């Protein structure tokens, strides 16, 4: 799935003591009092090209990558993810902590202002989250606030979030997510999505940049905000222009010819492979949050609970054999030319607590396939081969390369005669309906996270009645998900996350196989792309500069 409105099911606990999660600020391009010395970057304009599209720059009106890319430049968050880390730290906040099991209290920095001169106070923060819940736009991110009961502002620099479920350690990540940009209550409507032009005219910005010119999905001109007090520091380029492309081939041509300085989202794998040979440009890669995986339906897969030959032990053997046969390296290299990389966990690499559990449990133990091991697993369970497996995939949602991707998977499963795969593709509008109605015994899905925390790769998939609707039900896993979501000690929480991965890898509700790299192509004289291509999964223009 792309970034769409999804909610993590509520986890509740009882008898938990109030646990403090005090977040302290990060250093970096800041003055002695911790505020940014913004606006001192290079005056040479930097030109960025993209094929991403904007839905709305009102945080209540969009929940897509193209819109969020703009928001990350012009808005600030109570908590944000610094360069090089997926873990949120204070941005507009001085501190943030649980002051009771169901109260999360934020203290704002004093003297905050929007670029239009309006004061930024706790009243704006309360307004921001109240309007998200009130508007609840179908294209917006309000569902991320599922655990928010109410917001109060007892004084100009204090905000208290009352939560429904106690001690929710995911809430700091939610504050740094698409639902978290703080908006100006004097500019934004309290009960409807505000038009982009009104936002730009109102100058309601407090992020690293302000917008000086805006033509939706054509051109945006940014200028460094000298009043920015966030943790990212002063932008290295004071002027940034972003050009929007309808065709990736034109984006590639313009970065090659020097008409733009940076191309980010989305060049094809073939284009990127070609650009690697061009000495005038640099292909810069960093961790991406996108993952691909195969979902097994525990009711309708071979030997599934609702099939005539139902047998849980044999069904498990089928899933394990498939895990033994997948050659992730071949898929990522042959189909995606290294723009994706092998993934051996349900959690994206780079996130706290992630470990390569599938790498050691399956195949040759080093990431490669092992047909002999798969055969032995099937034989031990009494499974007749070849196993007839219907496998569904999609091309209009996950890209045209899906056909090559799943042709490889089919060939890998069938190579040694252990599987007979019936491969089929369906348009996504029908695909999204069929997959939750037990129509597909096994099928392709993709995921892009709502926030850069391991929980966002666990709770949507492995709690009971999860969004996969694949009938996976392991109470031990569910209890551990509740525990990781409410454990304040980082080391202890990481250990719990590892336990969940190990248990799920033994069950194989999903079979993860690759993770997308974030790729930016820059001219040779541009630096900083490697700084912002990190596990925060946010591309911040302020890290970029050209000589």
N, C-alpha and C positions, 0 to 999 in steps of 0.2 A: 504494500500500500504506500501511496505517497502521503504527505502530511495532510491528514484529514481529521475531522473531529472524532477523537477516540477517548474513552475514559477508562482509567484503571479502576477496577472494582474496589469498593471500600474494604479496607482491612481494619478490624477493630481489635482492641486489646482492653483488658481490664486490670486494675491493680497496679498500673505503671506509675512509678514516681516521676515527678517532673524532671526532665533531663535537659540540661543546658547544652545548646549548640551555639556557642558564641563564635562568630566569624570575625576574624580580624583582617584588616586591609592588606593589600599587596603594594609593594613598592613599584616604581617605574615611572620616569618622567614626571615627577611630582615635586611640589615645593615642600618646604620644611613642615608646613602644617597639614600635609597629606592631600592637598588639592592640586588639580592639574595645572600645569603651566601651558595651557592649550594655545593653539594658534600660531606656533613658532616654526611650522614646517616649511618645506621648500615651496616657493611661489610658482614654480614651473608646473603647469597643468598636467595632470595624469589622466589619461583616457582609458577607460575600461569598457570592454564589449561583453555582452551577454545575450543569450537567447531566452533567459528566464522572463516570465511575464508577471506583471503586477496586477493584483486584484483590487487592493485598497491599501493605502498607507495608514488607515485608521486601525489600530491594533484590535478593535472589536469587530472589524469587518473582513478579516482575511486570516487564512491559516495555511499559507502556501510558501514555498521557498523563495519565490520571486519577490513577494511582498515583504517577507521577513528580512530579506537581504537589505532592503531600504531601511527598515526599522532599526536594524543594528547600527546604522550610521547616524540616525537623527534623534533617536530616543536613548534614554538611559534607564536602567533597572535598579530596583532596590538592591538586588544581588545580581552579579554578572559573572561570567567565566573569564578569567584572565588569559592572556596569551600563554599557550603551552599547558593548559590544565582543563580538565572537564569539571572541576569542582568549583561551585559558586563562592564568590567572596563579595564583601560589601562594595557597592558602587555609590549609589546615593545614600546608602545607610552608613552610619558610623559603627553600628553593631546590630546583631540580630540574634535572638535566642528564644528558647522555650522558657516562658516565665510560669507556666503551669502545663500539665499534660495536653491541654486543649487550647492554650494561648501562646501565640508566637508574636513576640514584641520586637518591633524595629524602631531604632532611634536614628533619625535623619541627621545628616551633616547640617550645621547651621549655615544660613545665608545662601541657600540654593536658589537659583533663578533659571527661568526659561530664557531662550535667546531673545524673546520679545520684551524682556524686562520684568515680566510677571514673577512674583515670588512662587517658589515651589515648596509647598508645605504639606503637612500630613493631610490637609483637606483635599489636596489634589490626588494624593495616594488613595484615600478612601473613595473619592469620586471615580478614579480609574477602575477599581475593582467592582464597585457597585454598578457602574454602567455596563461592564462586561456581562454581569449576571442579568441585568435588566434587559439589555438588548438581545443577548443570547442569539446572535445572528447565526443562521445555519451554515454560513461560510466562515464563521469566527471560531476562536479557541476557547470559548467560555466553559466547555466541558472539562477543561483541565482544572477548573476550580470546584470540582465535585466535592471536595472535602472542606470547602470554605462555608462557614455558617454565617459570619458577619464580620464587618470591619468597623473599628471605632478609631477616633482621632482625639484622645483626651487633651492633647496640647499640640502646638504647631509643629513639633519635631518628633512626636510619638505616634506610632500606629500599632494597633493591636488587632491581630487576626485571630478570630475565634474559630476553631476547627471542630468538625463533627467527630472525627476519630482522633484518639489521643496519640500524641508523640509521633506525628507523621514526619519522618526524616526526609521524605521526598518533597515536602513543601518548599524548602529553599530552592530546589531545582525548578519547581513550578514558577517561582518568582523570577527566574532568569529565562523563562521560556516565552513563546509567542504571546502568552496572555499577560506578560509582565511589564511591557514598556509603560512608563508613567506619562500621563497626558495632562494637558493644561485645562482645568475646568472652566476657564474663561474663554476658551476657543472651541472645545469639543461639546457636541450635544450630549445631554445626559441620557437620552432615550432613543437615539437613532444613530446609525453610522454617519460620520461627518465626511463630506466630500473632500477629495484630495486637494482640490484647488483652495478650499476654505482653510485647510490645515496649513498649506504653504503660505497663503496670504496672512494667516494668523501668527506665523513665526513661532509656533509652539514646539520648539526643539530644545532638548537639553543634552543631546548626545554629542559625540565627537565632531559632527558636522551639522550645518544647517543647509537647507535647500534654497538656492538663489533663483533657479529656473526649473520649471517642471512641465514636461509634456509626456503624458503617461505612455509607457511602452515605446517611446521614441528617444527622448533625451532628458537626463536629469543633471543639473549642475549643482555641485556641492562646494561649500566653503567651510574651512575649519571654524569651529565654534570656540572663541577665546574664553568663554565662561564654563566650558566643560570641566566638571569636577569628578569624573569617573576614574576607574582604576586602569584604563587603557593608556593613559598618558596623552600628550599632545600628538595630533596627527603629523606624520612625517611629510605629507603632501598637503599644502593648504588648500589647493584647488583640485577637485576631482570631477571629471565629466564622465557620465556613464551612457553609452550608446546601446540601444536595444535592437536586436537583429531578428528577423523572421526566419532566416536560413543559416544553419551552422556553417555551410560552405563559404558564405560571405564573411562570417566571423573569422574563419581560418585565414582567408585571403587577406583580410585587413591587418591581422596581427603579423602575418608574414611580410607584408609590404610596409609595415611601420605606420599605418594609418591609425592604429590604436596601440597602446602600451601593454595592455593585459587583456587576455581572453579568459573568462571564467564562466562556465556553464553555457551551453553544453556542447562540446565538440565530440564527434564520433570517435570510437576507438581507432578506426582506420586513420582518421585525420591526425590524431595524437601520435600514432606510430610514425606517420609521415613527417610531422613537425619535429620529432626527435632528431631527424637528420639535418635540420636547418640550423646552421651555426649562428644565425642572427636572432634566434629565439631560445628560451629556456623552457623546458617542460618541468614544472615543479609539482611534486605530489605530496599529499599528506593524508592522514587518516580520515576516512569518511564514515558517516553513520549508517549508510545504506547497507542492508544485508539482503541476501536471497536465500531461500530455504524451501524444502519440500515439506508439505504438511501431510501427515497420515491421518485418515479418518478412522477412528478406532471402531466404528460400527460397520463401515462398508469396505474397508481394505480386505485383502485376502485373509481369511480366517477371522475377520472382524466379528464383533458381538452380534450383529444383526444378519450375518450371512449363514447359509445352510450348514457350512462346515466350521462354524464358530469354534475357535480354540485360541485362548489368549497366549499360550506358550508358542504356538506356531506363528501367530501374528507377530509376536515379538521377534522371533527368529527371522521372519521376512524383513522386518525393519532393520535388524542388525546386519543381515546379509547385504542389504542395499547400502548401508553405511560402510561396509567393508569394500564395496566395489566402486564407490565414487572416487574419481580422480580429479580433485579440485584444481590441481596445477594445470592439467590439460585444458580444462574449461576456461580458466582465467587467461592462459597464454594464447590458446588457439582461437578463441572467440573474441576475447576482450583485450588482447595484446598488452596485458599487464595493467590495464586501468582498473581492473578488479583484482583482488588477491584472495587466496584461499582463506576460508574461515572455518575454525574447528570448535566453535562454541556458539550457543544461542546469543551470546553477548558480543557486541562489536569489540574488536581489539582496540586497546588504548584506554578502556574504561576501568576504573578501580574495581578490583575483584574478578576481572575476566581471566579465565585460563583455558588452554587448548585441550579440553577434555576429550573431544572426539578424536584428536590426533593420536592419543595414547591408547584409547580403548578399541579403536577400529582400524581396519586395513593393516598395513605393515608396521604400524606403531610409529612411523615417521612421517605420516601424512599421505603416503601413497596407497594404492589399492592392493588387495590381497584376495585373489579369487579362491585359493585353497582354503583360507580361513572362512570365507563366506559359504563355501560348499560344506565344510565341516559343521558349521552352525546350523544349516538347513537340515543336514542329515541327522544330527543329534536330536533335533526336534521332530523328526519324522515327516518333514515337508517334502512333498513330491515336486520334482523339477521337470521342466521349467515352471516357475511361478508365473501365473498370468496376472499382470498388473496393469490396470488402466491408469494412465498418468496424464494429467491435464496441465496445459500451460497457456500463456496469453502473450500476444504481441502488440496490441494497440495500447496497453497500459505500461508494459515493461520494456517496450522497444522492439524493433524488428529483429535484433540479434537473438531474441528469445527462441526463434526457430532453430538457429545453429546451436544455441545453448542446450536445448532439450534434445536435439538430434545427438549431441555428444553424450548426454546422460543416458539416453536410450541405448546407444551403442555400448557404453560402459557396462550397463546392467546386463546386456544380452551377450556380451563378448564370449563368455565361457559357458553359455547355454543354461545358466541358472535362472534367468528370467526371460519371459516373453512379454514385451511391453507394447500395449496399445496406446499410442501417443496421439493426443488430440488437442486442438486449440479452439477457444471460444472468445468472442468479443467480450470486453470487460463488463459491459452493462449486464449481460446475461451471466457471465462468469461469477460476478460478485454475489448474485442471487443463488446460483446453483451450489456454490461451494459450502454454504451454510445449511443446505437441505440434504446433505448426505449423497449428493449426486456424484461427487468425485471421490474415489477411494484414496487417491493421492494427487496432490496438485501443487503448483508453484505459487509462492507469494513473495513479496518484497516488503521491506519495512524501513521507514526513516523515522528516527526518534523524535519525540516531542521535546525531550531535554536530554542532556548528555550524562545520564546516570544508568547504571546497570539495571535498575528496577524497571526501566521502560522497555527492556527486552525480556523481562520475566513475567510481571504481573498481567500484561495484556494477553499472554499466551498460555500460562500454566496454572492460573487460578481456576477454580471450578466455574463452569459457564463462561469461559473466556471468549474473546471475539473470534477465535478460530472456529468455534462451535464444532470441534472435532471429537468431543466426548472423552477427552483425556481427563482423568480424575485420580490424582495421587494426593492423599491428605497430608502426607509428610512434606511434600513439596509445597502445598498450600500453606501449611503452618510455618514453614521456613520463610516463605515470601512475606507473611505477616511479620515475622521476626525481623527480617532485614529492613523492612519499611519502618520499623519502630525502634531500631537499635542505634543509639547515639554514638557509641564508641566506634570510630572508623575502622580500627583493626578487627574488632569483633564482627562488625557488619560485613567486611570483606570476606571473612571466613565463612559466614553464613551464605553469602552469595556464591562462593565456591562450592559449598555443599549442594546448593540447588542445581548448579550446572552438572555436578557429578551424578546426581540422581536422575535428572532429566535425560542426560546422555545415555544412561542405562535403559530408560524407557523409550526414548526416541519418539516423542510426540511430534517434534519437527527435526528435520535433518538439514542443518545449516551447511552451506558449501562455499559461499563467497561474500566478500565485503568490498564495496566500492571505494576506491581511492577518490579523494577530492583532487582535481587536477586543474592547475592554472597554467596557462602559457603566457610568458612574458617576453618582452624584448630583452636583449642581452644586457641593457643598461638599467634594468629595473630590479630592485631588491626588496626583500621583505615578505614575499609570498610564502616562503617557508615558515615565517613567524606566525602568520594567521591561519595557515592550513594545519590546524591542530585538532585535538579531540573535543574541543568545544563545538565543532561543526558550524562555526559562525565565521563568515569571511568578512573581516573588518578592513576597510580601505585605509584606515589610519596607519597600518603597518607598512604600507607600500610607498616607495619613493623611486625616482629615477635620477640618474646623474647626467 
